[in-house]
Amino acid sequence: MSSHAQRSTSLRNEASPLNNIEALVRELFERACRDDSFDDLKRRAAFNRQDAGHLRHWIRAAQAAAGAPRRT
């Protein structure tokens, strides 16, 4: 394996817990809120405090479900 391939593999492995949490958040949110999309919530959270709170809630719920440590 080349050094470039090893480096890119290690970068993917380091980013995977965050990607896994986002995938879990997306799955849980879209299962619970069929009339809304997770991408729309993320866009609205950028300028709406209430939606930002909802996004944080969903992320914490997914972290708890996955047993991941919380980032503050």
N, C-alpha and C positions, 0 to 999 in steps of 0.2 A: 504494500500500500504506500502510495506517495505521501510526502509530508503534507501536501495541500489537502489530500483526501482525509488524512488524519485530523488536520486542523478544522476542516469544515464539519466533520463528524462530531468533534468535541464541541463546536459551537452549537450545533443542533441539539446535542444532549443537554447543554447548559440552558438553552431556551425552552426545552420541552416541558418542564413543570409549569411555566407560565402559559404556554400554549395549551397544555392539557386543562388547566383551570379555565381558560377562556372557552375552550370547546365544551367543557362541562357546564359553564354558566350559560352559554348559548343554548345547549340542549335543554337544560332545566327551564330557562326563561321561555323558549319557544314552545315547550310542552305546556307550560302553565298559561301563557298569554298568546293564544292562537291568533288574535286579531292584531298583534304587534310583532315587530321583528327586533331581534337583538341589535342589529346594525342601526336601526332607527333610534333605539334607546341610547346607544353610544353617541350618535350624532346630537340628539337632544340634550344629553348630559353635558355637552361642552358649553351650553349657554343657559341651562335651566337648572337651578339648585335642587328642585324637587326630583327631577330625573337623575341628577348626579347622585342624590341620596339613594334612589332606587337601584342604580347601577352598583353602588357600594354594597347595598344589601344583598344583591344577587351574587356578587363576587364573594362576600363573606359566607353566604350560604353554601356556595360551591366549594369553598375552601374547607368548610366544616364537614361537608359530605365526603370530600376527598381525604380528609385528615391532614391537610397541608398546614404548615405554620402560617399565621396571619402576618401580612406586611402592613405596617401603619404609615 
